[in-house]
């Protein structure tokens, strides 16, 4: 199953993992220590984030280092921006309407 960025960020734990990794690269164990859920659960979250290219995983000797790839969130930003423009237009039209119909 091909996952997308929107599925990845739908989960608050995955959003927090991205946030943590945006500050510094960490091993999966270091990430897991910051949560009150099992290490296998964190591993599944990391796997999904990696499949969606929101994080990269680099092998350094025996360690795997996870690093955020926040540039991949541009797809989300672009999608939100189109709706932001829509609402800006609607609110501007409402403002004009209210200005024109003042008592």
C-alpha beads as a LAMMPS data file, in Angstrom:
LAMMPS data file: protein, C-alpha beads

103 atoms
102 bonds

1 atom types
1 bond types

-500.0 500.0 xlo xhi
-500.0 500.0 ylo yhi
-500.0 500.0 zlo zhi

Masses

1 110.0

Atoms # bond

1 1 1 0.000 0.000 0.000
2 1 1 1.372 3.402 -1.015
3 1 1 1.057 5.950 1.769
4 1 1 0.965 9.684 1.293
5 1 1 2.043 12.674 3.347
6 1 1 -1.506 13.379 4.500
7 1 1 -1.854 9.906 6.003
8 1 1 1.468 10.337 7.757
9 1 1 0.615 13.638 9.414
10 1 1 -2.894 12.519 10.360
11 1 1 -1.504 10.903 13.500
12 1 1 -0.430 13.194 16.373
13 1 1 2.427 10.866 17.383
14 1 1 3.908 11.040 13.894
15 1 1 3.555 14.822 13.856
16 1 1 5.435 14.945 17.170
17 1 1 8.152 12.639 15.823
18 1 1 8.655 14.989 12.862
19 1 1 8.823 17.915 15.282
20 1 1 11.396 16.177 17.489
21 1 1 13.534 15.141 14.527
22 1 1 13.390 18.637 13.052
23 1 1 15.446 19.778 16.047
24 1 1 18.108 17.055 15.825
25 1 1 18.678 13.685 14.149
26 1 1 18.103 10.770 16.553
27 1 1 18.137 7.002 16.648
28 1 1 14.766 5.235 16.816
29 1 1 15.531 4.352 20.439
30 1 1 16.180 8.005 21.271
31 1 1 12.843 8.891 19.683
32 1 1 11.038 6.126 21.584
33 1 1 12.377 7.384 24.919
34 1 1 10.352 10.578 24.454
35 1 1 7.018 8.743 24.308
36 1 1 4.931 6.631 26.667
37 1 1 4.185 4.027 24.018
38 1 1 6.069 0.866 23.084
39 1 1 9.200 0.853 20.993
40 1 1 7.521 -1.378 18.365
41 1 1 4.740 1.213 18.046
42 1 1 7.327 3.974 17.539
43 1 1 9.080 1.775 14.980
44 1 1 5.832 1.492 13.019
45 1 1 5.385 5.264 13.098
46 1 1 8.976 5.746 11.930
47 1 1 8.437 3.242 9.133
48 1 1 5.372 5.138 7.890
49 1 1 7.199 8.469 8.041
50 1 1 10.094 6.939 6.115
51 1 1 7.758 5.447 3.484
52 1 1 6.287 8.919 2.953
53 1 1 9.782 10.462 2.766
54 1 1 9.068 12.757 5.715
55 1 1 12.159 11.361 7.425
56 1 1 15.329 9.787 6.143
57 1 1 17.156 6.942 7.840
58 1 1 20.922 6.728 7.547
59 1 1 22.918 3.699 8.603
60 1 1 25.978 4.720 10.655
61 1 1 27.805 1.602 11.675
62 1 1 25.337 -0.359 13.786
63 1 1 23.080 2.641 14.379
64 1 1 20.247 3.978 12.299
65 1 1 19.886 7.753 12.437
66 1 1 16.522 9.333 11.673
67 1 1 16.406 12.853 10.283
68 1 1 13.389 15.030 9.460
69 1 1 12.815 16.077 5.861
70 1 1 10.475 19.039 6.432
71 1 1 10.718 20.106 2.782
72 1 1 8.422 17.165 2.035
73 1 1 5.655 19.010 3.922
74 1 1 5.472 21.488 1.033
75 1 1 2.791 19.284 -0.516
76 1 1 0.622 19.921 2.547
77 1 1 1.438 23.619 2.531
78 1 1 0.487 23.920 -1.139
79 1 1 -2.801 22.120 -0.544
80 1 1 -3.690 24.330 2.429
81 1 1 -2.694 27.478 0.516
82 1 1 -5.377 26.931 -2.104
83 1 1 -8.042 26.913 0.605
84 1 1 -6.465 29.885 2.344
85 1 1 -6.865 31.887 -0.873
86 1 1 -10.490 30.731 -1.121
87 1 1 -11.303 31.907 2.410
88 1 1 -9.419 35.190 1.949
89 1 1 -11.581 35.894 -1.095
90 1 1 -14.788 35.015 0.758
91 1 1 -13.916 37.128 3.799
92 1 1 -12.933 40.082 1.614
93 1 1 -16.281 39.804 -0.203
94 1 1 -18.082 39.734 3.152
95 1 1 -16.158 42.826 4.268
96 1 1 -17.107 44.669 1.090
97 1 1 -20.745 43.634 1.529
98 1 1 -20.799 44.879 5.125
99 1 1 -19.146 48.171 4.134
100 1 1 -21.716 48.721 1.379
101 1 1 -24.678 47.942 3.643
102 1 1 -23.863 50.031 6.684
103 1 1 -26.871 51.783 8.179

Bonds

1 1 1 2
2 1 2 3
3 1 3 4
4 1 4 5
5 1 5 6
6 1 6 7
7 1 7 8
8 1 8 9
9 1 9 10
10 1 10 11
11 1 11 12
12 1 12 13
13 1 13 14
14 1 14 15
15 1 15 16
16 1 16 17
17 1 17 18
18 1 18 19
19 1 19 20
20 1 20 21
21 1 21 22
22 1 22 23
23 1 23 24
24 1 24 25
25 1 25 26
26 1 26 27
27 1 27 28
28 1 28 29
29 1 29 30
30 1 30 31
31 1 31 32
32 1 32 33
33 1 33 34
34 1 34 35
35 1 35 36
36 1 36 37
37 1 37 38
38 1 38 39
39 1 39 40
40 1 40 41
41 1 41 42
42 1 42 43
43 1 43 44
44 1 44 45
45 1 45 46
46 1 46 47
47 1 47 48
48 1 48 49
49 1 49 50
50 1 50 51
51 1 51 52
52 1 52 53
53 1 53 54
54 1 54 55
55 1 55 56
56 1 56 57
57 1 57 58
58 1 58 59
59 1 59 60
60 1 60 61
61 1 61 62
62 1 62 63
63 1 63 64
64 1 64 65
65 1 65 66
66 1 66 67
67 1 67 68
68 1 68 69
69 1 69 70
70 1 70 71
71 1 71 72
72 1 72 73
73 1 73 74
74 1 74 75
75 1 75 76
76 1 76 77
77 1 77 78
78 1 78 79
79 1 79 80
80 1 80 81
81 1 81 82
82 1 82 83
83 1 83 84
84 1 84 85
85 1 85 86
86 1 86 87
87 1 87 88
88 1 88 89
89 1 89 90
90 1 90 91
91 1 91 92
92 1 92 93
93 1 93 94
94 1 94 95
95 1 95 96
96 1 96 97
97 1 97 98
98 1 98 99
99 1 99 100
100 1 100 101
101 1 101 102
102 1 102 103
